[in-house]
Amino acid sequence: MDNILEIQNLTKAYDDFTLDKISLALPKGSIMG
């Protein structure tokens, strides 16, 4: 299935913690809230 959004290996650093190597895919026709 085709994805309308795909994120791979995203890293986001905050003062107290880090989100490391986050990946997600949102297939075409899906709803995310």
Distance bins in CASP14 RR format, pairs under 12 A and 6 or more apart:
PFRMAT RR
TARGET T0000
AUTHOR 0000-0000-0000
RMODE 2
METHOD distances of the structure
MODEL  1
1 25 0 0 0 0 1 0 0 0 0 0 0
1 26 0 0 0 0 0 1 0 0 0 0 0
1 27 1 0 1 0 0 0 0 0 0 0 0
1 28 1 0 0 1 0 0 0 0 0 0 0
1 29 0 0 0 0 1 0 0 0 0 0 0
1 30 0 0 0 0 1 0 0 0 0 0 0
2 25 0 0 0 0 0 1 0 0 0 0 0
2 26 0 0 0 0 0 1 0 0 0 0 0
2 27 1 0 0 1 0 0 0 0 0 0 0
2 28 1 0 1 0 0 0 0 0 0 0 0
2 29 0 0 0 0 1 0 0 0 0 0 0
2 30 0 0 0 0 0 1 0 0 0 0 0
3 23 0 0 0 0 0 1 0 0 0 0 0
3 24 0 0 0 0 1 0 0 0 0 0 0
3 25 1 0 1 0 0 0 0 0 0 0 0
3 26 1 0 0 1 0 0 0 0 0 0 0
3 27 1 0 1 0 0 0 0 0 0 0 0
3 28 1 0 0 1 0 0 0 0 0 0 0
3 29 0 0 0 0 0 1 0 0 0 0 0
3 30 0 0 0 0 1 0 0 0 0 0 0
3 32 0 0 0 0 0 1 0 0 0 0 0
4 24 0 0 0 0 0 1 0 0 0 0 0
4 25 0 0 0 0 1 0 0 0 0 0 0
4 26 1 0 1 0 0 0 0 0 0 0 0
4 27 1 0 0 1 0 0 0 0 0 0 0
4 28 1 0 1 0 0 0 0 0 0 0 0
4 29 1 0 0 1 0 0 0 0 0 0 0
4 30 1 0 0 1 0 0 0 0 0 0 0
4 31 0 0 0 0 0 1 0 0 0 0 0
4 32 0 0 0 0 0 1 0 0 0 0 0
5 23 0 0 0 0 0 1 0 0 0 0 0
5 24 1 0 0 1 0 0 0 0 0 0 0
5 25 1 0 0 1 0 0 0 0 0 0 0
5 26 1 0 1 0 0 0 0 0 0 0 0
5 27 0 0 0 0 1 0 0 0 0 0 0
5 28 0 0 0 0 1 0 0 0 0 0 0
5 29 0 0 0 0 0 1 0 0 0 0 0
5 30 0 0 0 0 1 0 0 0 0 0 0
5 31 0 0 0 0 0 1 0 0 0 0 0
5 32 0 0 0 0 1 0 0 0 0 0 0
6 23 0 0 0 0 1 0 0 0 0 0 0
6 24 1 0 0 1 0 0 0 0 0 0 0
6 25 1 0 1 0 0 0 0 0 0 0 0
6 26 1 0 0 1 0 0 0 0 0 0 0
6 27 0 0 0 0 1 0 0 0 0 0 0
6 28 0 0 0 0 0 1 0 0 0 0 0
7 19 0 0 0 0 0 1 0 0 0 0 0
7 21 0 0 0 0 0 1 0 0 0 0 0
7 22 1 0 0 1 0 0 0 0 0 0 0
7 23 1 0 0 1 0 0 0 0 0 0 0
7 24 1 0 1 0 0 0 0 0 0 0 0
7 25 1 0 0 1 0 0 0 0 0 0 0
7 26 0 0 0 0 1 0 0 0 0 0 0
7 32 0 0 0 0 0 1 0 0 0 0 0
8 21 0 0 0 0 1 0 0 0 0 0 0
8 22 0 0 0 0 1 0 0 0 0 0 0
8 23 1 0 1 0 0 0 0 0 0 0 0
8 24 0 0 0 0 1 0 0 0 0 0 0
8 25 0 0 0 0 1 0 0 0 0 0 0
9 19 0 0 0 0 0 1 0 0 0 0 0
9 20 0 0 0 0 1 0 0 0 0 0 0
9 21 1 0 1 0 0 0 0 0 0 0 0
9 22 1 0 0 1 0 0 0 0 0 0 0
9 23 1 0 0 1 0 0 0 0 0 0 0
9 24 0 0 0 0 0 1 0 0 0 0 0
10 18 0 0 0 0 0 1 0 0 0 0 0
10 19 1 0 0 1 0 0 0 0 0 0 0
10 20 0 0 0 0 1 0 0 0 0 0 0
10 21 1 0 0 1 0 0 0 0 0 0 0
10 22 1 0 1 0 0 0 0 0 0 0 0
10 23 1 0 0 1 0 0 0 0 0 0 0
10 24 0 0 0 0 1 0 0 0 0 0 0
11 17 0 0 0 0 0 1 0 0 0 0 0
11 18 1 0 0 1 0 0 0 0 0 0 0
11 19 1 0 0 1 0 0 0 0 0 0 0
11 20 1 0 1 0 0 0 0 0 0 0 0
11 21 1 0 0 1 0 0 0 0 0 0 0
11 22 1 0 0 1 0 0 0 0 0 0 0
11 23 0 0 0 0 0 1 0 0 0 0 0
12 18 1 0 0 1 0 0 0 0 0 0 0
12 19 1 0 1 0 0 0 0 0 0 0 0
12 20 0 0 0 0 1 0 0 0 0 0 0
12 21 0 0 0 0 0 1 0 0 0 0 0
12 22 1 0 0 1 0 0 0 0 0 0 0
13 19 1 0 0 1 0 0 0 0 0 0 0
13 20 0 0 0 0 1 0 0 0 0 0 0
13 22 0 0 0 0 0 1 0 0 0 0 0
14 20 0 0 0 0 0 1 0 0 0 0 0
24 30 0 0 0 0 0 1 0 0 0 0 0
24 32 0 0 0 0 1 0 0 0 0 0 0
25 32 0 0 0 0 0 1 0 0 0 0 0
26 32 1 0 1 0 0 0 0 0 0 0 0
26 33 0 0 0 0 0 1 0 0 0 0 0
END
